[in-house]
Amino acid sequence: MRILIIGSGGREHCLAWKVAQSKLATKIYCAPGNAGTAKIAENVNISEADIDKLFNFALANKIDLTIVGPEGPLVRGIVDKFIDAGLKIFGPTKELAMLEGSKTFAKELMEKYNVPTAAFKVFTDSKAARDYVKICKLPIVIKADGLAAGKGVIICNTVNEAMGALDLIMEERIFGKAGDKIVIEECLTGEEVSLLAITDGKNILPLVASQDHKRARDGDAGPNTGGMGAYAPVPFVNEGMVTRIVNKVFWPLLDGLRKEGRPYRGLLYAGLMIKDKEPYVLEFNVRFGDPETQAILPKLKSDLVVIMLKSLQENGLTGEKLEWDERFCLCVVAASGGYPGNYEKNKTISGLDKVEGTRDVYLFHAGTKIAPKEEIEETLEETYVRNLKGDTFQKVVTSGGRVLNIVSLGMTIEDAQAKAYNAIKNVNFEGMFYRHDIGSKAVKIS
């Protein structure tokens, strides 16, 4: 099969790595990909936002399956366009992608189908939102309705903080049109968990639970990011808790949608708060998480491509089960200085060769690219990796905020931590930083 993966982050490199293990995959393309995907797939210079060019590429190259990494193309309707032309693509339709594209849409569906979530109100008028804040029980959470790269959620402990958040979103427009509408909801406390599931609209295959680390700095300090690391499984999310989440969160929503004649197919991600052993939905995402994917897929023994193809068929997942490596998996993100704010690019990355090939350690690229040929000076061999043919050197440089994912497998969470943090010491680029406490919550729990 000829398979196209859309996106350029660590999630997409991990997906390409997993797809390459499939018995069905004969050729893999990544659009646009990164320096890591270039080693296992053919990178295609098409932006993930250019749906028409992606569509034309899929037609011209007879792509048998397209896998969409980021949420943007899904919300803009790439699945509908591909399906209408008879092309197989993994992901929900534009209408149902609004589960992530609009927090209001998601909250109203949760309310409709009795999915447990925080109490909420929706506002389009700044004054009305301010009046409501004054009578709210604090703390509260203020969310931009639309897509905001995982950064559109502000927790407010005081009225002044809430007013400031409203100024940022509705007046200063820091999230653009995503802030045309806002959701104000009660602030739930407990332990945050991510549970992803693959579904054909009727059958549900939950993946292992994972825990993301959103804040930029150790001890959950600093600003929110797209995610600074993750680990799986989560010790307190046992088989019974997964069943509870499936029955209380996934089933009501998916069954309700199916009965309305709009079955959800693809990957559904539930961001959850576990409070008093009960799950509450913080948000739904409609694609693989990043960096959760990097902490989950290395544990998956089943053929991911086979499962994806079956999910595209009505009742295709009937009787299917996933097989897992029992070890812990941990992902640490190496980021550019200044992230999630302004950061510099084109910083030379060294030490990649010292990590690649290490047993039970994987290196998934995110914001990286191969420097133009004219910039290469082979006198600094430690900053280069050989290309697939092994006959030239390629310099790898930074091109994004989250640059690399160092991932490890270990019999215990402590073992996985030790392997990942020992490996990351070998990698370096100017301004690089990372959290030193990924997985520490699991250590305390276990």
C-alpha positions as CSV (number, residue, x, y, z in Angstrom):
1,M,0.0,0.0,0.0
2,R,1.0,3.6,-0.7
3,I,0.4,5.6,2.4
4,L,0.4,9.4,2.9
5,I,0.9,10.9,6.4
6,I,0.0,14.6,6.7
7,G,2.0,16.8,9.2
8,S,5.5,17.6,10.3
9,G,5.7,17.0,14.0
10,G,6.9,14.3,16.4
11,R,3.5,12.7,16.2
12,E,3.9,12.3,12.4
13,H,7.4,10.9,12.7
14,C,6.1,8.4,15.3
15,L,3.2,7.5,13.0
16,A,5.5,7.0,10.0
17,W,7.8,4.8,12.2
18,K,4.8,2.7,13.2
19,V,3.3,2.5,9.7
20,A,6.6,1.4,8.3
21,Q,6.3,-1.7,10.5
22,S,3.0,-2.7,8.8
23,K,2.9,-5.7,6.6
24,L,0.8,-3.7,4.2
25,A,3.0,-0.6,3.8
26,T,5.1,-0.6,0.6
27,K,5.7,3.2,0.2
28,I,5.3,6.0,2.7
29,Y,5.0,9.7,2.0
30,C,5.0,12.6,4.6
31,A,3.7,16.0,3.7
32,P,5.6,18.1,4.6
33,G,7.5,15.8,7.1
34,N,10.7,16.7,8.9
35,A,14.4,15.6,9.0
36,G,13.3,12.4,10.9
37,T,10.6,11.3,8.5
38,A,13.0,11.8,5.6
39,K,14.9,8.7,6.9
40,I,11.9,6.3,6.6
41,A,9.6,8.0,4.1
42,E,9.6,10.4,1.1
43,N,9.0,13.9,2.3
44,V,6.6,15.9,0.0
45,N,6.9,19.7,0.0
46,I,3.2,20.4,0.5
47,S,1.8,22.3,3.5
48,E,-0.6,20.5,5.8
49,A,-2.9,23.4,5.2
50,D,-3.1,23.1,1.4
51,I,-5.9,20.6,1.1
52,D,-6.2,20.9,-2.7
53,K,-2.5,20.1,-3.3
54,L,-2.7,17.2,-0.9
55,F,-5.7,15.9,-2.7
56,N,-4.1,16.2,-6.1
57,F,-1.0,14.5,-4.8
58,A,-3.0,11.6,-3.4
59,L,-4.8,11.2,-6.8
60,A,-1.7,11.5,-8.9
61,N,0.3,9.0,-6.7
62,K,-2.5,6.5,-6.2
63,I,-2.4,6.8,-2.4
64,D,-4.2,3.9,-0.8
65,L,-4.5,5.4,2.7
66,T,-4.1,8.9,4.0
67,I,-3.5,9.5,7.7
68,V,-4.1,13.0,9.0
69,G,-1.8,14.1,11.9
70,P,-2.9,17.6,12.9
71,E,-6.4,18.9,13.6
72,G,-6.4,21.8,11.1
73,P,-7.0,19.8,7.8
74,L,-9.7,17.8,9.6
75,V,-11.6,20.8,10.7
76,R,-11.3,22.3,7.2
77,G,-12.9,19.2,5.6
78,I,-10.1,17.2,4.1
79,V,-11.8,13.9,4.9
80,D,-15.0,14.9,3.1
81,K,-13.0,15.9,0.0
82,F,-11.1,12.6,-0.1
83,I,-14.1,10.4,0.6
84,D,-16.1,12.1,-2.1
85,A,-13.4,11.1,-4.6
86,G,-13.3,7.5,-3.3
87,L,-9.9,7.9,-1.5
88,K,-9.4,6.2,1.8
89,I,-8.5,8.5,4.7
90,F,-8.4,8.1,8.5
91,G,-10.2,10.7,10.4
92,P,-13.7,12.2,11.0
93,T,-15.7,14.3,8.7
94,K,-15.7,18.1,8.8
95,E,-18.9,18.2,10.8
96,L,-17.7,15.9,13.5
97,A,-14.1,17.4,13.5
98,M,-15.9,20.3,15.2
99,L,-15.7,18.3,18.4
100,E,-12.2,19.8,18.5
101,G,-12.8,22.8,16.2
102,S,-15.4,24.3,18.5
103,K,-15.5,23.9,22.2
104,T,-19.1,25.1,22.2
105,F,-20.1,22.4,19.8
106,A,-18.4,19.8,21.9
107,K,-19.9,21.0,25.2
108,E,-23.4,21.1,23.8
109,L,-23.0,17.5,22.4
110,M,-21.8,16.4,25.8
111,E,-24.7,18.0,27.5
112,K,-27.1,16.4,24.9
113,Y,-25.7,12.9,25.4
114,N,-25.1,13.1,29.2
115,V,-21.4,12.9,28.9
116,P,-19.9,14.0,32.3
117,T,-18.2,17.4,32.0
118,A,-17.8,20.7,33.8
119,A,-20.8,23.1,34.0
120,F,-20.4,25.8,31.4
121,K,-21.8,28.9,29.7
122,V,-21.0,30.3,26.3
123,F,-20.5,34.0,25.5
124,T,-20.0,36.1,22.3
125,D,-20.4,39.4,24.1
126,S,-17.5,40.7,26.3
127,K,-19.7,42.7,28.7
128,A,-22.0,39.7,29.3
129,A,-19.0,37.5,30.0
130,R,-17.6,40.1,32.5
131,D,-20.9,40.3,34.3
132,Y,-21.0,36.6,34.6
133,V,-17.4,36.4,35.9
134,K,-18.4,38.7,38.8
135,I,-20.9,36.2,40.1
136,C,-18.9,33.0,39.4
137,K,-17.5,30.7,42.1
138,L,-13.7,30.7,41.6
139,P,-11.5,29.3,40.2
140,I,-12.9,29.2,36.7
141,V,-11.6,28.2,33.2
142,I,-12.0,30.5,30.2
143,K,-11.5,28.9,26.8
144,A,-11.4,30.3,23.3
145,D,-14.0,28.4,21.3
146,G,-11.9,27.7,18.2
147,L,-8.5,26.1,17.5
148,A,-5.6,27.8,19.4
149,A,-2.8,25.3,19.0
150,G,-3.5,23.9,22.4
151,K,-3.0,27.2,24.2
152,G,-6.5,28.6,24.3
153,V,-7.3,27.6,27.8
154,I,-6.7,30.0,30.8
155,I,-7.3,29.0,34.4
156,C,-8.3,32.0,36.5
157,N,-8.1,32.0,40.3
158,T,-9.3,35.6,40.8
159,V,-11.7,38.0,39.2
160,N,-8.8,40.2,38.0
161,E,-7.2,37.2,36.3
162,A,-10.5,36.3,34.6
163,M,-11.0,39.9,33.4
164,G,-7.4,39.8,32.1
165,A,-8.1,36.6,30.2
166,L,-11.3,38.1,28.7
167,D,-9.2,41.1,27.6
168,L,-6.6,38.9,26.0
169,I,-9.1,36.7,24.1
170,M,-12.0,39.0,23.3
171,E,-10.3,42.5,23.1
172,E,-6.6,41.9,22.2
173,R,-7.7,38.9,20.1
174,I,-4.5,36.9,20.8
175,F,-6.2,33.8,19.4
176,G,-7.8,35.6,16.4
177,K,-11.2,34.3,15.3
178,A,-10.9,31.4,17.7
179,G,-11.9,33.9,20.4
180,D,-15.0,35.2,18.7
181,K,-16.9,32.9,21.1
182,I,-15.7,31.8,24.6
183,V,-16.7,29.1,27.0
184,I,-16.5,29.8,30.8
185,E,-16.7,26.7,32.9
186,E,-16.1,25.5,36.4
187,C,-12.6,24.4,37.3
188,L,-12.4,20.7,37.9
189,T,-9.6,19.3,40.2
190,G,-8.1,15.8,40.2
191,E,-5.7,14.0,37.9
192,E,-5.6,14.7,34.2
193,V,-5.5,11.7,31.9
194,S,-5.7,11.3,28.1
195,L,-7.5,8.3,26.7
196,L,-7.5,7.8,22.9
197,A,-9.7,5.3,21.1
198,I,-10.0,4.1,17.5
199,T,-13.6,3.6,16.4
200,D,-15.6,2.6,13.4
201,G,-18.6,4.5,14.8
202,K,-20.0,1.5,16.7
203,N,-17.0,-0.5,18.0
204,I,-14.4,1.2,20.3
205,L,-10.8,0.1,20.7
206,P,-9.3,2.2,23.5
207,L,-5.5,2.7,23.5
208,V,-3.5,2.7,26.7
209,A,-4.1,5.8,28.9
210,S,-1.4,8.4,29.0
211,Q,-0.6,11.6,30.9
212,D,0.6,14.7,29.2
213,H,2.7,17.5,30.8
214,K,1.4,20.8,29.4
215,R,3.4,23.4,31.4
216,A,6.8,24.5,30.1
217,R,8.8,24.0,33.3
218,D,9.4,21.5,36.0
219,G,6.7,21.2,38.7
220,D,4.0,22.3,36.2
221,A,5.3,25.8,36.2
222,G,5.5,28.3,33.3
223,P,3.0,28.8,30.4
224,N,0.9,26.2,28.7
225,T,2.5,24.5,25.7
226,G,1.6,21.9,23.1
227,G,3.0,19.4,25.5
228,M,6.5,18.9,27.0
229,G,6.3,15.1,27.5
230,A,4.1,12.2,28.3
231,Y,4.1,8.7,29.6
232,A,2.0,5.5,29.4
233,P,0.3,3.6,31.0
234,V,-1.0,5.7,33.9
235,P,-0.8,3.6,37.1
236,F,-4.2,4.6,38.5
237,V,-6.1,4.0,35.2
238,N,-6.5,0.3,35.5
239,E,-8.7,-1.9,33.3
240,G,-11.8,-1.1,35.3
241,M,-11.2,2.6,35.0
242,V,-10.8,2.3,31.2
243,T,-14.1,0.4,31.0
244,R,-15.7,3.2,33.1
245,I,-14.4,5.9,30.8
246,V,-15.5,4.0,27.7
247,N,-19.0,3.4,29.1
248,K,-19.5,6.9,30.5
249,V,-17.7,9.0,27.9
250,F,-17.2,7.3,24.6
251,W,-20.3,5.2,24.3
252,P,-22.9,7.9,25.0
253,L,-21.3,10.2,22.4
254,L,-20.6,7.7,19.7
255,D,-23.9,5.9,20.1
256,G,-25.8,9.1,20.0
257,L,-24.1,10.3,16.8
258,R,-24.5,6.9,15.1
259,K,-28.3,6.9,15.9
260,E,-28.5,10.3,14.3
261,G,-27.0,8.9,11.1
262,R,-23.6,10.6,11.5
263,P,-21.2,7.9,12.7
264,Y,-17.8,9.0,14.0
265,R,-14.9,7.1,12.4
266,G,-11.3,7.5,13.2
267,L,-9.4,8.5,16.3
268,L,-11.2,10.2,19.2
269,Y,-9.1,11.6,22.0
270,A,-10.7,12.4,25.4
271,G,-8.8,14.8,27.7
272,L,-10.1,13.8,31.1
273,M,-10.1,14.9,34.7
274,I,-10.4,11.9,37.1
275,K,-12.1,13.2,40.3
276,D,-13.1,10.8,43.1
277,K,-12.6,7.9,40.6
278,E,-15.1,9.4,38.2
279,P,-14.1,10.7,34.7
280,Y,-15.1,14.2,33.4
281,V,-14.3,15.4,29.9
282,L,-12.1,18.5,29.7
283,E,-12.0,18.4,25.9
284,F,-12.3,16.2,22.9
285,N,-9.7,16.1,20.2
286,V,-10.2,14.4,16.8
287,R,-6.7,13.2,16.1
288,F,-3.7,11.5,17.7
289,G,-2.3,13.6,20.5
290,D,1.2,15.1,20.5
291,P,3.2,14.0,22.6
292,E,0.8,11.3,23.8
293,T,1.2,9.4,20.5
294,Q,5.0,9.1,21.1
295,A,4.4,7.5,24.5
296,I,1.7,5.1,23.2
297,L,2.6,3.7,19.8
298,P,6.0,2.2,20.8
299,K,3.9,0.0,23.1
300,L,1.5,-1.1,20.4
301,K,2.3,-4.6,18.9
302,S,-0.7,-4.7,16.6
303,D,-0.5,-3.6,13.0
304,L,-1.8,0.0,13.1
305,V,-2.5,0.2,9.3
306,V,-4.7,-2.9,9.5
307,I,-6.7,-1.4,12.4
308,M,-7.1,1.9,10.6
309,L,-8.4,0.3,7.5
310,K,-10.9,-1.7,9.4
311,S,-12.1,1.4,11.2
312,L,-13.2,2.9,7.9
313,Q,-15.7,0.1,7.4
314,E,-19.1,-0.2,9.1
315,N,-18.6,-2.6,12.0
316,G,-15.1,-3.2,10.7
317,L,-13.6,-3.4,14.2
318,T,-16.0,-6.1,15.4
319,G,-14.0,-8.6,17.4
320,E,-10.7,-6.8,17.0
321,K,-8.3,-6.5,20.0
322,L,-5.1,-4.6,20.4
323,E,-1.9,-6.2,21.6
324,W,0.4,-4.2,23.9
325,D,4.0,-4.3,25.2
326,E,3.6,-4.3,29.0
327,R,6.5,-1.9,29.7
328,F,6.2,1.8,30.5
329,C,6.9,4.3,27.7
330,L,8.1,7.8,28.4
331,C,8.6,10.8,26.0
332,V,10.6,13.9,26.8
333,V,10.4,16.9,24.5
334,A,13.5,19.0,23.8
335,A,12.3,22.5,22.9
336,S,13.8,25.7,21.5
337,G,14.6,28.5,23.9
338,G,11.7,30.9,24.3
339,Y,9.0,28.3,23.4
340,P,6.0,28.6,23.6
341,G,6.7,32.3,22.9
342,N,9.1,33.6,20.3
343,Y,12.1,31.4,19.5
344,E,14.9,31.3,17.0
345,K,15.3,28.7,14.2
346,N,18.1,27.1,12.2
347,K,20.1,26.1,15.2
348,T,22.4,23.2,14.4
349,I,21.5,20.0,16.3
350,S,24.4,17.7,17.5
351,G,24.5,14.3,19.1
352,L,21.7,12.6,17.1
353,D,23.9,9.7,16.1
354,K,24.7,9.1,19.8
355,V,21.0,8.4,20.5
356,E,19.8,6.7,17.4
357,G,20.2,2.9,17.6
358,T,20.2,2.8,21.4
359,R,18.3,-0.1,22.7
360,D,14.7,0.7,23.9
361,V,15.3,4.4,23.1
362,Y,13.7,6.1,20.1
363,L,14.2,9.6,18.6
364,F,11.3,11.2,17.0
365,H,11.9,14.5,15.2
366,A,9.4,17.4,15.4
367,G,10.6,20.9,14.6
368,T,13.6,19.8,12.5
369,K,14.7,20.1,8.9
370,I,17.7,19.2,6.8
371,A,19.9,22.3,6.1
372,P,20.4,23.3,2.4
373,K,23.4,21.5,0.8
374,E,25.4,24.7,0.5
375,E,25.5,25.0,4.3
376,I,27.1,21.6,4.9
377,E,30.7,21.6,6.1
378,E,31.8,18.0,6.6
379,T,34.6,19.0,9.0
380,L,31.9,18.9,11.7
381,E,30.8,15.4,11.3
382,E,29.1,15.1,14.7
383,T,26.4,17.5,13.5
384,Y,25.5,15.5,10.5
385,V,23.6,12.3,9.8
386,R,24.1,10.2,6.6
387,N,21.2,10.0,4.2
388,L,19.5,6.8,3.2
389,K,22.1,6.0,0.5
390,G,24.9,6.6,3.0
391,D,27.0,8.6,0.6
392,T,26.5,12.2,1.8
393,F,26.2,14.1,5.0
394,Q,23.1,16.1,6.0
395,K,23.1,18.8,8.6
396,V,19.9,18.8,10.8
397,V,18.8,22.1,12.2
398,T,15.8,23.4,14.3
399,S,12.7,24.6,12.6
400,G,10.1,24.7,15.4
401,G,9.3,25.2,19.1
402,R,9.2,21.6,20.0
403,V,12.2,20.1,18.3
404,L,12.9,16.5,19.3
405,N,11.1,13.7,21.3
406,I,13.4,11.3,23.2
407,V,11.3,8.2,23.9
408,S,12.2,5.1,26.0
409,L,10.7,1.8,27.1
410,G,11.3,0.4,30.6
411,M,10.0,-2.3,33.0
412,T,9.3,0.5,35.5
413,I,8.6,4.2,35.1
414,E,11.9,4.9,36.9
415,D,13.7,2.7,34.3
416,A,12.0,4.5,31.4
417,Q,12.9,7.8,33.0
418,A,16.6,6.9,33.4
419,K,16.9,5.7,29.8
420,A,15.3,8.8,28.3
421,Y,17.2,11.3,30.4
422,N,20.5,9.6,29.9
423,A,19.9,9.7,26.1
424,I,18.8,13.3,26.0
425,K,22.1,14.4,27.6
426,N,23.8,13.5,24.3
427,V,21.7,15.9,22.2
428,N,22.3,19.6,22.0
429,F,21.4,22.8,20.2
430,E,21.6,26.4,21.1
431,G,18.8,27.4,23.6
432,M,17.6,23.8,24.1
433,F,15.6,23.1,27.2
434,Y,13.4,20.3,28.5
435,R,11.5,19.3,31.7
436,H,13.3,17.0,34.1
437,D,10.3,15.6,35.8
438,I,8.3,13.8,33.1
439,G,6.7,10.7,34.6
440,S,7.4,11.8,38.2
441,K,3.7,11.8,39.0
442,A,3.6,8.1,38.0
443,V,6.6,7.4,40.3
444,K,4.6,8.9,43.3
445,I,1.5,7.0,42.4
446,S,3.2,3.6,41.8
